[in-house]
Amino acid sequence: MRFIFTKKFRKCYEPLPAEIQETTKEKLRLLVQNPRHPSLRVKKMQGAKGIWDASVTMDYRLTFEMAADKLILRAIGKHDETLKNP
């Protein structure tokens, strides 16, 4: 599986603290290995067809879409900010 990073995701990711960036990398590896891992808390977003969200930490989340062989990473940020604008 490969990742597609949208411009929005890249723009949101760059200013994140270094420890959140590292945790994000770990969570993305875990997402590929086991999308049902409890620490990810993956769920479909209500009102956003085909978009899912996953926990990076208790404060940070990322949103993504799934395709046959890829994950399209849409946004990342603080929980409420990310969910308002997936």
Contact map, one row per residue, 1 for C-alpha under 8 A:
11100000000000000000000000000001000000000000000000000000000000000000111000000000000000
11110000000000000000000000000000000000000000000000000000000000000000111000000000000000
11111000000000000000000000000000000000000000000000000000000000000000011110000000000000
01111100000000000000000000000000000000000000000000000000000000000000011110000000000000
00111110110000000000000000000000000000000000000000000000000000000000000111000000000000
00011111110000000000000000000000000000000000000000000000000000000000000111100000000000
00001111111000000000000000000000000000000000000000000000000000000000000000000000000000
00000111111100000000000000000000000000000000000000000000000000000000000001100000000000
00001111111110000000000000000000000000000000000000000000000000000000000011110000000000
00001111111111000000000000000000000000000000000000000000000000000000000000100000000000
00000011111111100000000000000000000000000000000000000000000000000000000000000000000000
00000001111111110000000000000000000000000000000000000000000000000000000000111000000000
00000000111111110000100000000000000000000000000000000000000000000000000000011000000000
00000000011111110000000000000000000000000000000000000000000000000000000000000000000000
00000000001111111000000000000000000000000000000000000000000000000000000000000000000000
00000000000111111101100000000000000000000000000000000000000000000000000000001000000000
00000000000000111111100000000000000000000000000000000000000000000000000000000000000000
00000000000000011111110000000000000000000000000000000000000000000000000000000000000000
00000000000000001111111000000000000000000000000000000000000000000000000000000000000000
00000000000000011111111100000000000000000000000000000001100000000000000000000000000000
00000000000010011111111110000000000000000000000000000000000000000000000000000000000000
00000000000000000111111111000000000000000000000000000000000000000000000000000000000000
00000000000000000011111111100000000000000000000000000001100000000000000000000000000000
00000000000000000001111111110000000000000000000000000001000000000000000000000000000000
00000000000000000000111111111000000000000000000000000000000000000000000000000000000000
00000000000000000000011111111100000000000000000000000000000000000000000000000000000000
00000000000000000000001111111110000000010000000000000001000000000000000000000000000000
00000000000000000000000111111111000000000000000000000000000000000000000000000000000000
00000000000000000000000011111111100000000000000000000000000000000000000000000000000000
00000000000000000000000001111111111010000000000000000000000000000000000000000000000000
00000000000000000000000000111111111110010000000000000000000000000000000000000000000000
10000000000000000000000000011111111000000000000000000000000000000000000000000000000000
00000000000000000000000000001111111000000000000000000000000000000000000000000000000000
00000000000000000000000000000111111110000000000000000000000000000000000000000000000000
00000000000000000000000000000111111110010100000000000000000000000000000000000000000000
00000000000000000000000000000010011111011100000000000000000000000000000000000000000000
00000000000000000000000000000110011111111000000000000000000000000000000000000000000000
00000000000000000000000000000000000111111000000000000000000000000000000000000000000000
00000000000000000000000000000000000011111000000000000010000000000000000000000000000000
00000000000000000000000000100010001111111100000000000111000000000000000000000000000000
00000000000000000000000000000000000111111110000000000110000000000000000000000000000000
00000000000000000000000000000000001100011111000000011110000000000000000000000000000000
00000000000000000000000000000000000000001111100000011100000000000000000000000000000000
00000000000000000000000000000000000000000111110001111000000000000000000000000000000000
00000000000000000000000000000000000000000011111111111000000000000000000000000000001000
00000000000000000000000000000000000000000001111110000000000000000000000000000000000000
00000000000000000000000000000000000000000000111110000000000000000000000000000000000000
00000000000000000000000000000000000000000000111111100000000000000000000000000000000001
00000000000000000000000000000000000000000000111111100000000000000000000000000000000000
00000000000000000000000000000000000000000001100111110000000000001100000000000000000000
00000000000000000000000000000000000000000001100111111000000000111100000000000000000001
00000000000000000000000000000000000000000111100001111100000000111000000000000000000000
00000000000000000000000000000000000000000111100000111110000011110000000000000000000000
00000000000000000000000000000000000000011110000000011111000011100000000000000000000000
00000000000000000000000000000000000000111100000000001111110111000000000000000000000000
00000000000000000001001100100000000000010000000000000111111111000000000000000000000000
00000000000000000001001000000000000000000000000000000011111110000000000000000000000000
00000000000000000000000000000000000000000000000000000011111110000000000000000010000000
00000000000000000000000000000000000000000000000000000001111110000000000000000110000000
00000000000000000000000000000000000000000000000000000011111111000000000000011110000000
00000000000000000000000000000000000000000000000000001111111111100000000000011110010000
00000000000000000000000000000000000000000000000000001111000111110000000011111000010000
00000000000000000000000000000000000000000000000000111100000011111000000011110000010001
00000000000000000000000000000000000000000000000000111000000001111100001111100000000000
00000000000000000000000000000000000000000000000001110000000000111110001111000000000000
00000000000000000000000000000000000000000000000001100000000000011111011100000000000000
00000000000000000000000000000000000000000000000000000000000000001111111100000000000000
00000000000000000000000000000000000000000000000000000000000000000111110000000000000000
11000000000000000000000000000000000000000000000000000000000000000011111000000000000000
11110000000000000000000000000000000000000000000000000000000000000111111100000000000000
11110000000000000000000000000000000000000000000000000000000000011110111110000000000000
00111100000000000000000000000000000000000000000000000000000000011110011111000000000000
00111100100000000000000000000000000000000000000000000000000001111000001111100000000000
00001101100000000000000000000000000000000000000000000000000001111000000111110000000001
00000101110100000000000000000000000000000000000000000000000001110000000011111000010001
00000000100110000000000000000000000000000000000000000000000111100000000001111100010000
00000000000110010000000000000000000000000000000000000000000111000000000000111110110000
00000000000000000000000000000000000000000000000000000000001110000000000000011111110000
00000000000000000000000000000000000000000000000000000000011110000000000000001111111000
00000000000000000000000000000000000000000000000000000000000000000000000000000111111100
00000000000000000000000000000000000000000000000000000000000000000000000000001111111110
00000000000000000000000000000000000000000000000000000000000011100000000000111111111111
00000000000000000000000000000000000000000000100000000000000000000000000000000011111111
00000000000000000000000000000000000000000000000000000000000000000000000000000001111111
00000000000000000000000000000000000000000000000000000000000000000000000000000000111111
00000000000000000000000000000000000000000000000100100000000000100000000001100000011111
